[in-house]
């Protein structure tokens, strides 16, 4: 999609209601944190540099649907992020959504994330009922794009990300369902914000990320926290290719202390 003289990439990402369990060996297993929904999965807390690298490359490149000129590589914000929660739907979850945004801001300071009450905002989080989801997509993208997106992904929640061809995210909009239970709300909220920040893809073979659509998680995992920390390290810049990122990741992971010591695994 093009705006004035700048070519923009317009990407959309979906949370799909697919449940399932995959068994993988990992270390440092612990119960889901306080505040997670009843039955939320346990998480693992120690990962190798290879596991973090594989997950980052899989999730930071690609998307469900792209419209317009494709960015060269990494997509992320390159300035302080202002997020706005737009209340809606039959169940009031605005305060809960604001707390989730604040959690991301607190746990990943490099996001430089803050809440705002009025536009403009870099990220809009729109809370809606399920019955209004398809009409919201049509209003945002037009009937043809919405129809194609729904046919491809059968989404439950969705995020659109508009970025420059250089990879700078210009604006993200997330649609979060509020009336299908606390578990769906929390899963969508944490999942879609990861997309809004620039972890744009899904990985159905990764047992540790919220961005595996066969899992329902509903909290910010240690693994996803590590991936966001990598994405917003100043050495990982918008537009970087996979080759360029691979050349930087080992040093960033080591400097940030994100990987478990070999002896502890």
Beta strands, then each sheet from edge to edge (+ up, - down):
strand 1: 2-3
strand 2: 6-15
strand 3: 65-68
strand 4: 81-86
strand 5: 113-115
strand 6: 123-128
strand 7: 157-164
strand 8: 169-177
sheet 1: 1+ 2- 3+
sheet 2: 1+ 2- 7+ 8- 6- 4- 5-
end
